[in-house]
Structures are given as C-alpha cells and as structure tokens.
Amino acid sequence: MKSHLTKYPEGKQRSALIPLLFVIQRERGYLDNPGVNFLAKFLDLEVTDVWETATFYSMFNLHKIGKHHIQVCKTLSCRIMGEPEITGHICDRLGIEPGGTTEDGKYTVTRVECLGSCGTAPMLQVGFDYHEDLTIEKVDELLDSLD
C-alpha cells in the first residue's frame, strides 16, 4: 500500500484514499470496519472521512458479495428497453431477489444507477465487464458462461 503513496506529493497522501479503498476491497471482497479503520490510521484520517468516501461511491461494496457481482442498470433507457424483465429473469434463474446473494456465494444481483451505456440498453456489468443489448437469451448465455 505504501507504493500508492509515492504517486502523490508530500502532504497530499489523502489523494490515495480511493485507490487504497480499491486495494482493501480487492483483498477482502468488500469494505469492512477493520479495513476502513486500518486505512484511516494509515492515511492519518478520521474513520468517518473514510466511510463518507466509501459510502458515496457505488463501486464500493459495503457487505460481502458473490464471486460474480451482476449489476443491472435500472435507469430510464435500460428500464424502457426491458430492464425489469432482464432483472426478473436473472433473479428467477438464480433464486434470489435483487440485492441478494445466492446461498453458495457465487452470485450477487444488484440494480444500480446509470452505467453510462444508454445507447446499448438494456445492459449490465459483471465485475468490470459490460454486457449490452441484452435479451433473455443473451442473459442465459452469460449466466451459463459464469458457472
């Protein structure tokens, strides 16, 4: 983690907060109290400052998620183009509700705000990969490929 600090001028180490939140999330799978407390001490910040940043951005997970985090865009373009049916199908197939994680810990399905791909709606993101112009058939192919 110290290598991240060298990228910032002396006295500006706070700028490493977001990259270091990603490091902790990658190591632990989500941001938890011990990780946030460690980071606050490491950067000489108040714990509340770190939590304020972590809770502001949707890319940080504040609870355990499945191996495959399926984030379905729920905003206007995707909704009009079939997001409710896509989300319903995914959840039915996995046997969970939006926001839930399968019992085996493989999948978490989350409805999220705009992912910036309105021209290819409906769409979703798994990890860092976008899947666009979705149909039920494409969703089934995607889910089959994740097993």
C-alpha positions in Angstrom: 0.0 0.0 0.0 3.0 2.3 0.6 3.7 2.2 -3.1 0.5 4.1 -3.8 1.6 7.0 -1.6 4.7 7.6 -3.7 2.4 8.7 -6.5 1.3 11.8 -4.5 3.2 14.9 -3.4 4.2 15.2 0.3 1.2 16.2 2.4 -1.3 15.0 -0.3 -1.5 11.4 0.7 -5.2 11.7 1.3 -5.4 11.6 -2.5 -4.6 7.9 -2.3 -7.8 7.2 -0.4 -9.9 5.9 -3.4 -7.2 3.7 -4.9 -6.5 2.3 -1.5 -10.1 1.6 -0.9 -10.0 -0.5 -4.0 -6.9 -2.3 -2.7 -8.8 -3.2 0.5 -11.9 -4.2 -1.4 -9.9 -6.4 -3.7 -8.2 -8.2 -0.8 -11.3 -8.6 1.4 -14.1 -8.7 -1.2 -15.8 -5.7 0.4 -15.1 -2.8 2.8 -15.4 -3.7 6.4 -14.7 -2.0 9.7 -11.2 -3.4 10.2 -10.1 -2.5 6.7 -11.5 1.0 6.9 -10.0 1.5 10.4 -6.6 0.4 9.1 -6.8 2.7 6.1 -7.8 5.7 8.3 -4.8 5.1 10.5 -2.5 4.5 7.5 -3.6 7.8 5.9 -3.9 9.7 9.2 -7.6 10.4 8.5 -10.7 10.1 10.7 -12.6 6.9 10.2 -15.7 8.9 9.4 -13.9 10.5 6.5 -13.0 7.1 5.0 -16.6 5.9 5.5 -18.0 9.0 3.9 -16.0 8.4 0.8 -16.7 4.7 0.7 -20.5 5.2 1.0 -20.6 8.0 -1.5 -19.4 5.8 -4.5 -21.4 2.9 -5.7 -18.4 0.9 -6.8 -17.5 0.1 -3.2 -19.2 -2.9 -1.6 -20.1 -2.5 2.0 -21.1 -6.1 2.5 -20.0 -9.5 1.2 -20.9 -10.1 -2.4 -20.9 -13.2 -4.5 -18.0 -14.2 -6.7 -19.9 -12.8 -9.7 -21.4 -9.4 -9.0 -24.1 -8.8 -11.5 -25.0 -5.1 -11.6 -28.1 -4.4 -13.7 -28.6 -0.8 -14.9 -32.1 0.4 -13.7 -32.2 3.9 -15.1 -34.5 5.2 -17.8 -33.0 3.9 -21.0 -32.5 0.4 -19.7 -35.8 0.4 -17.9 -37.7 1.3 -21.1 -35.7 -1.3 -23.1 -36.6 -4.2 -20.7 -34.5 -4.0 -17.6 -37.4 -5.2 -15.3 -37.7 -8.4 -17.4 -33.9 -8.9 -17.5 -33.6 -8.4 -13.7 -36.6 -10.6 -13.1 -35.2 -13.4 -15.3 -31.8 -13.3 -13.6 -33.3 -13.4 -10.1 -35.7 -16.2 -11.0 -33.0 -18.2 -12.5 -30.7 -17.7 -9.5 -33.4 -18.0 -6.9 -32.7 -14.6 -5.2 -34.2 -11.1 -5.0 -32.4 -8.0 -6.3 -29.7 -7.1 -3.7 -29.4 -10.8 -2.7 -26.6 -13.3 -2.9 -27.0 -17.0 -3.8 -26.6 -19.4 -0.9 -23.4 -20.8 -2.5 -21.9 -17.3 -2.6 -21.4 -17.4 -6.4 -23.8 -14.6 -7.4 -25.0 -11.2 -6.2 -27.5 -9.3 -8.2 -27.8 -5.5 -7.7 -29.8 -2.9 -9.5 -27.6 0.1 -10.0 -27.9 3.6 -11.4 -26.7 4.5 -14.9 -23.6 2.7 -16.1 -23.2 5.1 -19.0 -24.2 2.8 -21.8 -27.6 4.2 -22.6 -27.2 3.6 -26.4 -26.9 -0.2 -25.8 -29.7 -0.6 -23.3 -30.6 -2.8 -21.5 -27.2 -3.6 -20.1 -25.4 -5.0 -17.1 -22.0 -5.2 -15.7 -20.3 -8.3 -14.2 -17.1 -7.3 -12.4 -15.6 -4.8 -14.8 -17.2 -6.2 -18.0 -20.1 -4.6 -19.7 -22.8 -6.8 -21.4 -25.0 -4.8 -23.7 -28.1 -5.0 -25.9 -29.4 -7.7 -23.6 -32.1 -10.2 -24.4 -33.2 -13.1 -22.2 -31.2 -15.4 -24.5 -28.1 -13.3 -24.1 -28.6 -13.3 -20.3 -28.9 -17.1 -20.3 -25.7 -17.4 -22.3 -23.9 -15.1 -19.9 -25.1 -16.9 -16.8 -24.1 -20.3 -18.4 -20.6 -18.9 -19.1 -20.2 -17.8 -15.4 -20.9 -21.2 -13.9 
